[in-house]
């Protein structure tokens, strides 16, 4: 179950757009990756201590699948895709994201600090 959700945005600023119409020069994809994923899960971020609680990230009310840095065989959620030659009305791209605590093992739950890292990846083609 998810608890205590916190909403925020991933904000990207685009520079060097083409012409007066602010066109992109290449296709762009944005996704997240981490090495702090729960074993056999690409959606639950866990801390260094196994206390039965982790984080889950959501985009558009759906869980975000992160690319596992140590095992990249599984896919990932494409948070944003902008085609080449797209006209941008603003040079700032905002990607809403929600983080929530996630209890994955009720037998191990205990209080304490919880930290996990997710990297923002921007891929250009």
N, C-alpha and C positions, 0 to 999 in steps of 0.2 A: 504494500500500500504506500502511496505517496503522501508526504506530510510537509506542511510549511513551505509552500511554493514561493519562489521569488522570481519575478519577471525582470528581464533586461534586454538589451539589444547588442548585437555584434554590429559595429559601425565601421564601414570601409569607406575611405575617401579615394576617389578615382582622379588621377592626374594624367596629363598628356593625352587627352581625348582628341579625336580627329575633327578638324574643321569647326565651323560655327554651330553645327548641329550636335556637337558633343557625342560623336560616335566612338564606340569601342573599336579597337584595332584587332582584338582576338577574342575568342570565346573564353569565358571565365566561369569556373566552378568553385564553390566554397563548401568545405566539409570539415569535420572535426576528427582528430585522432588522439589516441592516448595509450599509455602503457599501464595505466592505473585501472584497468577493467577487471571486473570480477571474472574468475575462471569460467569459461564456457558461456560468457555473455558479452555482447558488444553494445549493450545499452546501459549497464550499471557500472558507474565509477565507484571504486572503493578506496578507502584510505590505507595507510601502511599497517594499521592495527585491524585485525579481523574482529570487529565488534558487532557484526550482523547488520550494520547500517551503511548505506552508500548514497550516491546521488543518481538521479535519472534526469536527463535533459529532454525537453519537448519543444517541438517546433510545429506550429499549426495544430496543436492538441494531439500530436502523434509523437511517440518516443523516437529520439534521435539515435540512429545506429552509428557508432564511432568506428573508425578504422583502427584496428588493434595494431599498434606499432610492432609488437613482438610476433604477431601472426597475421599477416595481411591477406590471408586467403578468403576472408569473408568480406562482404560489401560494406557500404557506408551510405548514410543519408546525404543526399546532395541538398544542402540548405538553400543554395541560390545558384542559379545558372543564368548567365547573360550571354546571348549569342554574339558572334563577331558582327561588326557593323551596326550594332544596336544603338539607337539614339537614347541618351540618358537625359531626363528632364532635370536631374540634380546630380551633382558630382559626388554626393554622399549616398551610399547604399546602406540601408538599415535592415538587419535580420533579427526579428523578435525571437527570443529564446526564454524558456522557463526552466528553472532548476528546482528540484524537490528532493527532500530526503526520501530514501527508499529502504524499507526494512526487508532484507533478503533472508534473514535467519533469526526468527524470534527467540531462539534458545541462546543466542550469543549477545543480545542487545545489552549494551551498557553505555553509560554517559561518557563523554570525553570529546576531544577535538576531532574533527573530520576534515581532511584535506585531500583533494584529488586534482589532477591536472589534465586539461584537455587543450590540445593545440588547434589553432585556427589555420587551416590550409587553404590557400588560394592557388588554384591550378589554371594555367593559361595554355591554350592550344593555338 
